[in-house]
Amino acid sequence: MIESGDGKGSKPVSYERIVFKNASEYHYLKIQLEFQEAGTSLNAVEFKQLIISALKRLHGEVGAALPVDVLTYEEKTWSAILRVPSRGLVKLWSALTLLGSCQNRKCAFRVIQLGTAEN
């Protein structure tokens, strides 16, 4: 037990963990892929495959099976809106964050916006 004060007649410090359950079934992420060098092209299929391979690299076959939907994709800016079940948000976000290369070029995903839709 942790005590506060000088140790003489001090009261124990207690901590309470509060967890809020999100009622939304899905989370939506607006993401953008940034390359260190210019000259890379990525179509929608390659973009989705990159996301799946990032999930597989970090979380294995279970991660690769996570249902991630690419709702929109802008090929010129490499930006997209993704939909993922709320239970898979942390897996997706961590996989995107740790991805470091695509087509042998250094890159990084940036999460620009996060949102939910109420049922």
trRosetta pair geometry for C-beta under 8 A, 3 or more apart (Angstrom, degrees):
i j d omega theta_ij theta_ji phi_ij phi_ji
1 12 4.9 -39 170 -134 123 123
2 12 6.9 107 74 -158 50 73
2 13 4.9 -43 97 51 101 107
3 7 6.4 99 99 -109 135 55
3 10 4.3 101 170 99 111 127
3 11 7.2 158 -148 84 81 24
3 12 5.6 -61 -97 -101 69 52
3 13 6.7 153 -129 -3 18 87
4 10 5.5 -169 73 -175 49 120
4 11 6.5 -14 47 66 98 71
4 12 7.8 111 5 -159 81 14
4 13 4.9 91 -35 -54 106 112
5 8 7.5 -104 127 47 116 58
5 9 7.7 -60 109 83 152 64
5 10 3.6 -173 53 -110 120 112
5 11 7.3 82 -4 24 129 64
6 10 6.6 178 49 -60 48 116
7 10 5.8 -34 -94 -4 15 128
22 86 5.6 -156 85 -152 123 146
22 116 6.5 -140 -177 -103 127 161
23 118 7.1 25 95 -134 108 80
23 119 6.8 -99 141 5 97 110
24 27 6.9 101 109 -72 126 61
24 86 5.9 133 94 -67 79 133
24 116 3.7 166 24 -176 177 124
24 117 6.1 125 -146 61 119 42
24 118 6.0 -85 -92 -95 92 41
24 119 6.9 -180 -122 -32 50 80
25 85 6.6 -53 163 -137 72 75
25 86 6.2 -143 176 -7 21 109
25 119 6.1 81 -12 -78 106 105
26 83 5.2 -2 -176 -170 133 97
26 84 6.7 142 -155 73 79 32
26 85 6.0 -64 -102 -106 65 37
26 86 6.4 -137 -105 -40 12 77
26 116 7.0 154 89 -143 57 69
26 117 6.2 3 68 38 102 99
27 83 7.5 159 80 -151 41 51
27 84 5.6 -22 61 65 89 86
27 85 7.8 35 16 129 80 14
27 86 5.4 107 -26 -100 96 64
27 89 4.7 41 31 -94 152 122
27 114 6.5 -14 -178 -167 111 92
27 115 7.2 150 -163 81 64 37
27 116 5.6 -43 -108 -90 62 78
28 71 7.6 -19 -137 8 106 145
28 81 6.1 0 -176 -177 103 98
28 82 6.9 162 -155 82 52 50
28 83 5.5 -21 -101 -98 76 70
28 114 7.3 148 81 -160 56 43
28 115 4.7 -21 62 68 103 89
28 116 6.9 171 13 -89 85 25
28 117 6.8 61 -20 -24 122 98
29 81 7.1 165 83 -154 44 51
29 82 4.7 -8 57 55 95 101
29 84 7.0 12 0 8 111 113
29 92 7.3 -164 -1 122 151 131
29 93 7.4 -180 -97 -86 151 88
29 111 5.7 -62 -161 -138 113 99
29 113 7.2 158 -157 84 44 55
29 114 5.7 -10 -105 -104 72 70
30 79 7.0 13 179 -179 84 105
30 80 7.6 -177 -149 93 50 39
30 81 5.3 -23 -98 -100 70 77
30 111 7.5 104 73 -168 54 57
30 112 4.5 -63 104 68 100 105
30 113 4.0 25 35 46 118 97
30 114 7.8 -128 22 -59 74 35
30 115 7.9 39 -14 5 96 105
31 79 6.7 179 94 -149 46 63
31 80 5.7 -12 60 60 89 81
31 81 7.9 154 18 -96 71 28
31 82 6.3 14 5 -2 118 115
31 96 6.6 -87 -134 -162 148 152
31 109 5.4 -9 -174 -172 122 104
31 110 6.5 153 -158 78 66 48
31 111 5.6 -36 -100 -103 84 52
31 112 6.4 173 -103 7 24 88
32 77 6.5 -52 -135 146 109 96
32 78 6.1 92 -166 97 67 81
32 79 4.2 -23 -100 -98 84 89
32 80 7.8 158 -86 17 43 61
32 109 7.3 149 77 -156 38 57
32 110 4.9 -15 60 57 89 101
32 112 5.8 59 -6 -38 104 121
33 42 7.2 -13 77 46 153 158
33 47 7.3 -144 -11 -132 146 98
33 50 7.6 33 -101 111 149 154
33 78 3.9 -84 57 150 97 126
33 79 7.5 -158 16 -75 68 42
33 102 7.3 5 -172 4 134 157
33 107 5.9 7 -178 176 94 126
33 108 7.6 163 -153 84 54 34
33 109 5.6 -32 -97 -98 66 68
33 110 7.9 -177 -83 17 19 75
34 78 7.4 173 -67 81 34 133
34 107 6.3 162 84 -158 47 74
34 108 5.3 -16 59 61 97 82
34 109 7.8 161 16 -98 76 18
34 110 6.1 41 -11 -13 116 113
35 38 7.0 131 92 -89 122 29
35 40 5.1 159 -86 26 166 136
35 78 7.7 102 -19 4 97 166
35 102 7.5 -91 -97 55 100 110
35 105 5.6 12 -151 132 111 126
35 106 7.1 120 -159 86 61 57
35 107 4.8 -33 -99 -99 62 95
36 105 6.7 -159 43 171 90 88
36 106 4.1 21 -1 79 132 108
36 107 6.9 -124 -9 -76 77 45
37 40 7.3 101 89 -24 80 105
37 105 5.8 -110 46 -153 105 120
37 106 7.5 91 0 46 88 85
40 102 7.2 91 -171 98 150 106
40 103 6.0 155 -136 62 114 140
40 105 5.7 -132 -72 50 136 159
40 107 7.8 -81 61 -76 171 128
41 75 7.5 24 -162 179 83 106
42 46 4.7 -133 -157 95 76 122
42 47 5.2 101 147 -65 115 83
42 50 7.2 -15 -152 -20 137 142
42 75 7.0 -166 81 -143 64 79
42 78 6.1 58 53 -111 126 103
42 102 7.2 -4 -85 149 135 141
42 103 7.9 -144 -79 -18 98 132
43 46 5.2 91 51 14 68 104
43 47 7.0 -125 102 -9 33 93
43 75 6.3 -10 -119 -114 47 125
44 47 5.5 -54 -146 34 31 116
44 48 6.5 29 157 -17 65 104
44 70 6.6 168 -167 113 95 148
44 73 4.6 139 -112 70 93 153
44 75 7.1 -76 -49 -73 74 99
45 48 6.0 -54 -150 37 30 108
45 49 6.3 30 151 -18 63 109
46 49 5.5 -55 -146 39 32 114
46 50 6.4 41 152 -26 64 102
47 50 5.7 -51 -153 28 30 115
47 51 6.9 30 150 -17 61 102
47 70 6.7 105 106 -119 113 158
47 73 5.7 150 70 -143 159 140
47 78 7.2 180 -109 -148 121 77
47 80 6.5 145 156 -47 141 145
48 51 5.7 -53 -156 33 36 113
48 52 6.5 33 149 -16 67 105
48 68 7.9 172 -149 98 84 105
48 70 5.2 -107 -87 -14 101 139
49 52 5.6 -53 -146 39 35 111
49 53 6.1 33 155 -18 68 106
50 53 5.8 -54 -143 38 28 109
50 54 6.4 33 154 -22 62 104
50 99 7.4 79 167 -157 95 154
50 102 5.6 3 -127 -118 131 123
51 54 5.7 -53 -150 33 30 113
51 55 6.6 29 152 -16 63 105
51 68 5.9 -122 139 102 135 151
51 70 7.5 168 11 -65 154 110
51 82 7.4 164 -133 -106 156 140
51 92 7.8 5 -172 -148 105 94
51 95 7.7 87 -167 114 61 123
51 96 7.1 -11 -128 -86 81 94
52 55 5.7 -55 -152 37 33 112
52 56 6.2 31 152 -18 67 107
52 64 5.4 60 -175 -146 85 83
52 68 7.5 -163 -76 46 72 123
53 56 5.5 -51 -142 39 35 113
53 57 6.1 41 156 -26 66 104
53 64 7.8 27 -91 -109 27 107
54 57 5.8 -50 -144 32 28 113
54 58 6.6 8 162 -2 62 110
54 95 4.2 120 135 159 95 100
54 96 6.0 72 136 -83 155 43
54 98 7.3 147 -165 73 99 81
54 99 4.3 -46 -115 -72 123 121
54 109 7.9 15 -113 -15 170 140
55 58 6.5 -72 -149 46 26 96
55 59 5.6 -40 180 41 67 112
55 63 3.9 -165 167 147 85 100
55 64 5.2 149 100 -84 106 46
55 66 5.7 -131 -159 32 150 119
55 68 7.4 -171 -47 -11 149 138
55 91 6.7 54 -137 148 96 102
55 92 6.8 -24 -91 -106 110 59
55 95 4.5 6 -87 -144 51 171
56 59 7.1 -77 -112 62 17 69
56 60 6.5 0 -159 -172 56 12
56 61 6.8 29 -131 -85 90 35
56 63 5.8 -177 -82 84 31 103
56 64 3.8 29 -78 -67 94 115
57 95 7.1 128 59 -146 88 97
57 98 7.9 -151 101 104 116 113
57 99 7.6 112 55 -96 142 78
58 63 6.1 -173 78 -159 78 175
58 91 7.7 165 100 -166 119 74
58 94 6.3 -177 158 117 157 98
58 95 4.5 -153 31 -104 139 82
58 98 5.8 110 -84 65 131 139
59 62 5.9 -94 148 79 99 86
59 63 2.4 113 81 -55 116 135
59 64 7.4 -177 82 -23 92 59
59 66 7.6 39 86 -24 149 124
59 91 5.4 24 -65 -156 159 111
59 95 6.4 -66 -5 -73 107 119
60 63 5.7 110 52 13 48 100
60 64 7.2 -94 124 -3 35 96
61 64 5.5 -54 -145 38 36 113
61 65 6.4 36 155 -22 66 106
62 65 5.9 -60 -154 34 30 111
62 66 7.7 55 144 -45 58 84
63 66 5.8 -25 -167 -13 43 115
63 91 5.6 -159 -125 179 94 124
63 95 6.5 144 -180 -73 133 141
66 84 6.9 12 156 -147 113 107
66 85 7.7 -135 -167 35 86 100
66 88 4.5 141 -153 -150 122 145
66 91 5.9 -175 -77 99 158 136
66 92 6.5 -154 126 -66 151 93
67 84 7.3 154 93 -136 62 59
67 85 6.3 62 63 -14 101 107
67 88 7.5 158 48 13 62 162
68 82 5.7 -16 -174 -167 99 116
68 83 7.3 155 -161 76 50 49
68 84 5.1 -12 -110 -92 78 94
68 88 7.5 -128 -69 121 86 140
68 92 6.1 134 -95 -111 127 129
69 82 6.7 144 76 -160 52 60
69 83 4.3 -9 58 55 107 100
69 84 7.6 -169 24 -67 70 48
70 73 5.4 15 165 -51 123 113
70 80 5.4 -43 -150 -172 98 136
70 81 7.6 116 -165 73 53 50
70 82 6.0 -33 -101 -101 54 74
71 80 7.6 135 50 177 63 84
71 81 4.6 -47 62 93 109 100
71 82 6.9 172 6 -106 88 18
71 83 5.6 75 -41 -18 115 105
72 80 6.1 177 89 -149 60 59
72 81 4.6 40 38 27 96 103
73 79 7.6 169 -150 90 47 43
73 80 4.5 -7 -102 -102 71 103
74 77 4.8 9 109 43 120 97
74 78 7.3 -62 87 -2 75 11
74 79 4.9 4 47 57 112 85
74 80 7.1 -162 18 -72 69 54
75 78 7.2 21 -158 -75 30 51
79 112 7.4 3 -142 -3 116 145
82 92 7.3 -172 129 176 147 146
84 88 4.9 -115 171 87 109 107
84 89 5.7 142 98 -86 124 58
84 92 4.9 -91 -108 -19 168 159
85 88 5.0 72 65 14 85 105
85 89 7.9 -120 97 -38 46 73
86 89 5.8 -19 -157 -23 42 116
86 116 7.5 29 -90 -118 111 115
88 91 5.0 -57 -163 44 69 115
88 92 5.6 67 140 -24 90 104
89 92 6.0 -62 -148 39 28 107
89 93 6.0 21 161 -16 67 112
90 93 5.9 -56 -139 40 28 108
90 94 6.1 25 162 -16 64 111
91 94 6.2 -61 -146 39 23 106
91 95 6.3 22 158 -18 62 111
92 95 5.9 -61 -149 37 28 109
92 96 6.3 23 158 -16 66 108
93 96 5.9 -57 -147 38 29 109
93 97 6.2 30 155 -22 64 110
93 111 6.5 -1 -132 -63 96 149
94 97 5.6 -55 -145 36 31 114
94 98 6.3 15 163 -8 65 112
95 98 6.3 -67 -144 44 26 100
95 99 6.7 41 155 -40 62 98
96 99 5.9 -42 -153 9 32 116
96 109 4.0 -75 178 75 99 153
96 111 7.0 101 103 -57 141 97
97 109 6.9 -92 -74 67 33 102
97 111 7.9 -35 -72 -17 89 112
99 102 7.4 33 163 -52 117 94
99 107 7.1 -25 127 90 100 94
99 108 7.3 152 87 -126 81 41
99 109 5.9 56 54 -6 120 108
100 106 6.5 -36 167 -140 77 73
100 107 7.1 136 170 58 28 58
100 108 7.1 1 -120 -83 49 73
101 104 6.4 9 172 -126 124 19
101 105 6.3 154 -155 72 82 32
101 106 5.7 -49 -98 -99 80 39
101 107 6.1 113 -126 23 27 85
102 105 6.1 -32 70 60 64 85
102 107 4.8 -14 15 22 104 145
111 114 6.4 21 166 -55 120 97
